[in-house]
Every structure is written in C-alpha cells, then in structure tokens.
C-alpha cells in the first residue's frame, strides 16, 4: 500500500539533474537544487572504452555546473569507488562548501586531491551512518548500505518537497565481512513515513535472484588454498577491500605471507589498514621485493591488472616483465573480478601468456571466486517494496539496465510513477508532481596522462581540445611469429599545427619508434594489445617532451 | 588401464600438422600425411577481431599447403559450422581429391563453392556414420557425435602407426533433438582396441561440469512463449539448427507463425528443411515481408545479428532501419547465443537501442535460453577415460583452453603422454613414439568484401597485400547528442599509390562522406559503432568503384 505522503503545496520546487551515470556505466554524478542551494551527489569517472585511444579517464563535463556557479554548497559522496569519487579533484573547484562522506570514502579521496594540488584544508567532513547534515533547505541523512567496499552509504535527502532517497551503490549483504549491516530498519521507517522519490542503483537489474554476500567466495578460495602447490596470485580490483580481507584471512589461516603488488593495491590496502577497515595480522604482510625470499607455497600475491590493463601488475607479470614476481609452473592465478565489457580480449591475452608459463588459471566460471557488489533483481524488488516511493527513477546503468529496473518497479509498485531520465534531464518536483522541465548541457571530458604519473592541470581537456592538438596515426607492421618489425613504422599527422619542433618530431618519430619497439620484450611485440599501448606511450612522450603537444595518438598494428 | 596397442614398428611415419585452430578460436584446419598421401581435416574461417578494420573473414594461409602440392588426396569435414567449412572455397583448389562429409555438412558447403565459382562437379561425397573411406594408406571411419548442428562427426583415422581419433567439435547430448546419438559404443570399442592419439576439442575445457542438451533451453523459452504479449524476436547463430527446431516446435505449439529474418537465417533454414534436419510444419512459416499482416502476438522472428554485427538483421531492426520488422512496446527480444569475446560492446549497444524502443530484453543470464555446443570438463574427462590414448593433443582453443584440457588429461589418464602443439608444428608418429620434428609456415589471410556480396578471386589477399593497397584513415567528428557532423570529415591516405583516379577519390571523399552520413538515420549517427561501419563501407565503395583499389579503411569517430 502507498502510504500518505507529506505533500508540500506551495513549498519551493526541487530539481534533480543526473549529470552522469544514466545511460552509461560510471561517471556517476547528480545535482540536486532548491532555491539558491545546490548539492552534488558523487563525482565519478568512467574508464575509457578501448576505442578511446590515448585517453586514461573520462569524467563528466564540469561546464554543466556553470549555471550553478557559486551555489553548489556541498559535495556528498556515497562510497569510495572510482566511478563515484574519481572526478572529485576536477569537480571540487566548482563546489563552494564541504565534502561529506564516510571516513574511509574521504580517505580514498584525500590522496587524489593532494596529487592534483587541490587545496582541501578543512573541507572534508566525515559523517557516520544515521548522522544528519543541514545544507540550506536540505537535510541529508546518511544510511549505511552494504556494497563491495566498506563504509558505503545511501542518502535520504529531506527536501521541502519530501524525501528523496538515493541508494548509492548497494547490494543487501546479510553477513557483511565487517558486520556493518544494511540499515533496513531505517529504510523501512522512511518508506512508512512516505518517500517522494527513489533513485535506485540499476547496475545488476538484469541479474535474476540475489547477488550474495562477499563471504560467498570463501569456500572457492579455501579449495584453492588447500591444493595450490606454488604461489597463489589473485587479481582483483584495488578497491575491493572485502576481497582483500577474505584473502588476508585465508592467508593467515593457511600460513602464507601476503604481498600487495601494483600501485593501487599497495595504496588502497595501506589506506584501508590505517583506517581499520582492513585487518592484517602482524607479520603477515611482505613487500613484493621480498617475495623471492619465501618458498612459493608460502606466498599469496594480490595484484592489479584483472582487466588486462597493459601497464598493471598482472599483465606485466604474465609477460615476465615484472621486477619481483615471476610465474612458475606450480603457480595458480585467480581472476577474482568481473570482466568489464570491452576488456575480454585483453584479459584473454593475459591468460594465454600465463598459461604458456605453466600457471593454472582459475576464473569465476570455474570456481566461485567473485561476487558482485550490486543488488540483483530480488534485492531491488525488496527495496522497492519497503520504500514504495511516489516516484521512481532508475540510475547507474546503460539504458537497458535502467529499463529493466523500471520493469521491476512497475511490477512491484503499481502505484509508483516510474520516470526514465537520461543524463542532463532536469526533473522538477513541485506540488506533489514531477516533470522533466528541460535539459542541462552534459558531456564527457577525456583525461589523459595519469598512467604516466604526470598529472597536472594541463592534462584536463575535452575532445574538442584533443581534436585541436591533432591526430597522429602510427602504423607499424610486425611479424606475428617473431615479433620483428617489417619495414619501417609510418607516422601520419593531421590537424597538428606545423611548427619546427613538431616537424622535427614527425621526422624523427619513425626511427625512434623502431628503436623503442626493438628494445621491447618479444612477448610484448607479438601481443597486438601491448604493442599498441607501447606505440601510444612512445609517440605521446615524443610529442609531449619535444614539442609540448598532446595529440590523440592512434596506433595501428598490422600483423604480418 | 592402458590397453595394449598395435605398435607398427617399421611402418611408414605419419605426420600431423595443425594449420589453424590451436592457439586461437576458429580457422580449424589440420593436415595428416603419410608417404605420398596427405589429408586435410576441416577448412574453417575465423571471424575477425573488431581491431581488424575492414576485414570480413580470416582464413588460414593456404601457402602452408604448397609443400604438399598435388598430394592432398581429400578434404574431410567434421561438421557444417563456419569455423570448420568457411574456408573450403579457398582451400579446395589445393586439394586433388574429393570432399567427404555428412549430407548436411556438404549442403552447407555447396552454396559457398557456387558463389565463389569453384567447380565441385562430382567432388562432394556424402558419408554416413560408421562408414569407412580408404584414401591411400589411411582408412577414415566416421563416428556420429552430438554438437549444436546436426550431422556432426568425429573421425577415426586408421593409419599405419595406429588410430588417430579427431573429435571434431562435440558435446555429449544424451537427448539430442533429432535422436541421433553420440556413438559412445564405437568410441569405447576403439579405446579398448587401442588409440594411438586423441585430438580433442578444448573450446569449453575451462567450463566445469557438463554442458547439457540442446533441449535444456525449452523450459526457458516456454516461459517466454507463455507470457509474451507481442512479437517474440530471437537472435541466434544462423547455423544453430537445433535452436531453430526448438523454436519452430514452440511456435507450432503456441500458435505463432515463424519468420526467418536475415540472409544466413533464411538460407540455412531452407537448406536444413530441404535435407530434413529441420522439420517445419506446413503453413507455419511466413516471409518477413508478411510479418505486418499478422497480429504481433502471433509472430516469432528468428534473426541474425546476435553478435551486434552492424549490417545483420537485429542491429538494423534495433535502430528502426529494417524494411519489414519494427519493434513495438510489447515485443520480447531474446539473445539466444553466447557473446563472442570482443563483441560485448556492440551487443550492448543493440540492446540499448531495443530497450529504448520499449522491447523487453532477455539474455542467457536472465533465463536459460542458450546452451553451448562444446563439451565441458566432465564430458572431456569421459572421452579421455573411454579412449585412454597413448598420446593426447588438445585442439580448438586459445592457449589457456588447450592448457586446461591438458590438465584434465593428466588427471584422468596419467599414462597418456600429453603433447601441446601450436599451429604449424609437425608432430611425427613413428615406431610408437611421437616427436615434433619441425614447423610448417602458417599464417592468416584476411578476406574482405563478402559483406557487400561482391565475392570474387580479387578479394583474397593477405595483410601484405592490404598494406600494398594502402591505408585510408577517415576522421569524422560527430555530436553525440544530435548526431550532426561537426566540421568536415578528413580523409588521410598513406601507402596509396598516387594516380589521377585515386587523387580524385581522395579529393571528393570528404564531401561524399558528409552527404552519406547526413542521409543516415539519427540513431545510426549517434552510435559510434554504426557510424564507423558506415564510414568504412562508404569509403571502401568509393575507392573500389572509382579507382579499383581496396585500401584498408580505418574509421575514426570523434564524439563531441
């Protein structure tokens, strides 16, 4: 039954605008405005598709925030995943007030701000579940939810028009590893009191059933720990703190040392351990440089590179190009992450390299070694049932997931009005009704260069800007058998303004590229994905260093 | 226990050479030679990776067969899937003798040969299960296996060195739709008598358990037929004859008419119906042009395009660009096929377009609407157990699947010697032993143009040749919101020999491309995958028609 709601006739209108994350995965950001006050919920990145050559991050176009200049009174973060916090350094300059989030979420943000030189002195405000924060006409209430990262929260935004409930990312894990449960009781209470609008995470709307607890991977990993004769190497997302905890606990139980390998793994495990959300028994952890001092059967490595990213730890290990970690015949490599669509081929290539070195490969299709952090259909139905909002807006997903979540809502709450939104739509709540009243300009901004560790203000630019710096196509023909170059590389430029320095780079580029490729390991040269990445990096470096230009580099590898 | 084997000391050596299919999916082809006689087993294609812009098919390099010129006495086909027969028109000229295969397999080959103008008068020899054919020192015995296509066979090749068993592609379906069972009895008998070497399908070696019967999708589809209020549209592979049979039977039961939509669907359903391997009740089938004459709830469409191929039926339907099939709000679209790695993004885009038109989308993750045709680990173990070969060679798969199959074999048959081979390795059987004695040249040949229906000898050329016709990069900037062109297209050529006709094409290309894109539907223009395909086709057509050139066309779409 739909409960009576406090309809606020005559109260000021409230507008909600998704800036990113509707119609795409990632780049989650939503603006909520009432009178002179606006709030931002999350500021995430999207990882670029392989087609976006030379681009490292995609963030929402902050130009869309210009019409709210000086009025954005707070940035509220639901949890510490990149697709919710990765764009904070780019967005914060557009926010006049503080950043609210759980202590762990803020701890994940701080190093990003420091790296980008964004001053955040006194602006990061930790909040606890059930805490309330007043911002102009809004009262934000934080609700604990369960997700694949600790300290995740949903938001009940009390507005003059009623309560807007934003789930953030969630699943319903009844046995969370840190015993911090989903606040179902407060959710039910809010539902009973009447919720104006529910904005719900749709990521897994097309998965039937329930997602399951992060503990569900324990039996699968126990089997692996029981039988693995050599090193156990697990690749997962560096933000999967619960996965880390499961593995640290098993390593302790099975008497293996734990090494975190790869920048993100090292950094995030440190942050999590410092805040107490990852508990590592004393003496268990070793540095990756110490791995070779221990017998293989006493070592567990937790690696970055589960998506086949060419410069991450596991892909380098797979082609024997890592300083400290070598694959031996008895090693077991576990892919403990979902394959993000678009990455399958790159991941497959990494697996083939590992298999060639004799490693046994275990994926989620073989043993239950991964569990999603997002609610499946039955959990979404449960939340809809408990909340019974007047309006429902599916968020976080491509159009088909949003549409599927809408179908679930129509089945569960026939009295709820389902409102499909896309990025940029302005949904106005007024006098108990909700109407799309217009659109704000939205777009994507491509960020380049973070992989090189050369992050500065310069690297931020949009596609127009990229097009302005021109396009460089580098064509290399390589023997797929030997990895030898066939003929000379060709480097073609378009839209690159002619100046003496650039002309010199263009003239020298083929020779430099030839030399760089000749020096790369053979396995890299016979892997088109790795060769492309190498060409991209080398050509970018040449133009950056010698001509201070950042063209879009398009590597073309012709296999002979 | 390993049974005694007839070791043929002093008998002539037998050499086996995988030409394709080991270390990759598709392009399956294997050469078996003894004395002056050689046989080819299968001649398949591989579908190109999205990175191979402008290429429609990848086939094994027939140059590798040159050293057996005039000695290849037969081509033996295990079944009618493209990855086993697609290269027959290119390979047959290198074969002096007949082509053996089941009647249905040969019926799938015939139109290919006719289309390519390859004379096959009297060369196609249908064989039945348990039939034996003598070819020089070899006796080929055909064994019925179950797979996702009717009339699939394994081969027991009796050689002077012993029996070589080639599984072809298989799973063990105990309840095949056509009641044609896997010949487990003969397989066991051969095993008991002693098998020299087993060459086994590894495609699903990393899937645990058993694959299941093609009947297993019936309950899932029954649910869909029970509840679908509008059209049911199913996308699957056009060679999945058993899937067609399941759906035709359900359509009959639920009183829906069946329309086959898309060239491959129409052609293969006709072939299968003509040979009696697909049974369509009289009056059930309608042409796609008649669909609109029936109420939506009375129609089932079977479509091509399950992989998101831009020119196939479903992707065109999804953007409302199909002459006869329109999506309505109540329609259900079922993706009844696996997603071939690399195609996920394109498939996702098609799903989003369909969801926008209001269709409900059902994938294998939501209901059990697809079952693989390849044996999983338990079935592979069963075959290994029954055959207990002296030597085992995993075939059909990327390196990681071959390696996993090898692991299974070591566990099941500790006395069997597992021999890992890659494309081009020559494995010699002699005096009861097996040794890799060298390599033949292998490679890939890219075939372009079949999508346009313009197949002739000219379209066959290798990458070197492609490089010889040059590279054309077409850069188009498009507003991702409106689909309008921003600025003018740029067309850059490299390695294209300068001549007046080509120069004219290059000069006119930007304008022509601009006009062609302006005339395309908006949904196509806002979908980068479709825009790329359109650019590729348009630019290829310009160069082909006006300059008789076939450069490699690389479309670059910059979204604004």
Contacts between the chains, C-beta under 8 A, distances in Angstrom:
chain1	res1	chain2	res2	distance
A	23	B	352	7.7
A	49	B	345	6.7
A	51	B	528	6.9
A	206	B	361	7.5
A	206	B	363	6.9
A	206	B	365	6.6
A	206	B	366	5.9
A	207	B	365	6.2
A	207	B	366	7.6
A	208	B	365	7.7
A	208	B	366	5.6
A	208	B	367	7.9
A	341	B	344	4.0
A	341	B	345	5.7
A	341	B	348	6.0
A	342	B	344	6.4
A	342	B	345	5.0
A	344	B	341	4.0
A	344	B	342	6.4
A	344	B	344	6.2
A	345	B	49	6.7
A	345	B	341	5.6
A	345	B	342	5.0
A	348	B	341	6.0
A	348	B	398	6.2
A	348	B	400	7.5
A	351	B	398	7.7
A	351	B	400	4.5
A	352	B	23	7.7
A	352	B	398	5.3
A	352	B	399	4.2
A	352	B	400	5.3
A	354	B	400	7.4
A	355	B	399	5.0
A	355	B	400	4.0
A	355	B	402	7.8
A	355	B	403	4.0
A	355	B	404	7.6
A	356	B	399	5.6
A	356	B	403	7.7
A	360	B	407	6.8
A	361	B	206	7.5
A	361	B	400	5.7
A	361	B	403	7.8
A	361	B	404	7.3
A	363	B	206	6.9
A	365	B	206	6.6
A	365	B	207	6.2
A	365	B	208	7.7
A	366	B	206	5.9
A	366	B	207	7.6
A	366	B	208	5.7
A	367	B	208	7.9
A	398	B	348	6.2
A	398	B	351	7.7
A	398	B	352	5.4
A	399	B	352	4.2
A	399	B	355	5.0
A	399	B	356	5.7
A	400	B	348	7.4
A	400	B	351	4.5
A	400	B	352	5.3
A	400	B	354	7.5
A	400	B	355	4.0
A	400	B	361	5.7
A	402	B	355	7.8
A	403	B	355	4.0
A	403	B	356	7.7
A	403	B	361	7.8
A	404	B	355	7.6
A	404	B	361	7.3
A	407	B	360	6.8
A	443	B	480	7.7
A	443	B	560	8.0
A	444	B	480	8.0
A	444	B	559	7.7
A	463	B	477	8.0
A	463	B	558	5.8
A	463	B	559	6.4
A	463	B	560	5.9
A	464	B	560	6.4
A	466	B	558	7.5
A	467	B	477	6.3
A	467	B	558	5.7
A	471	B	475	6.2
A	471	B	556	7.0
A	473	B	473	5.4
A	473	B	492	7.2
A	473	B	494	7.8
A	473	B	554	7.6
A	475	B	471	6.1
A	475	B	494	6.8
A	477	B	463	7.8
A	477	B	467	6.2
A	480	B	443	7.7
A	480	B	444	7.8
A	481	B	443	7.9
A	490	B	494	5.8
A	490	B	495	7.4
A	492	B	473	7.1
A	492	B	492	5.9
A	492	B	494	5.4
A	494	B	473	7.8
A	494	B	475	6.7
A	494	B	490	5.8
A	494	B	492	5.4
A	495	B	490	7.4
A	528	B	51	6.8
A	552	B	558	7.9
A	554	B	473	7.7
A	554	B	554	7.9
A	554	B	556	6.4
A	556	B	471	7.1
A	556	B	554	6.4
A	557	B	51	8.0
A	558	B	463	5.6
A	558	B	466	7.4
A	558	B	467	5.8
A	558	B	552	7.8
A	559	B	444	7.6
A	559	B	463	6.4
A	560	B	443	8.0
A	560	B	463	5.7
A	560	B	464	6.3
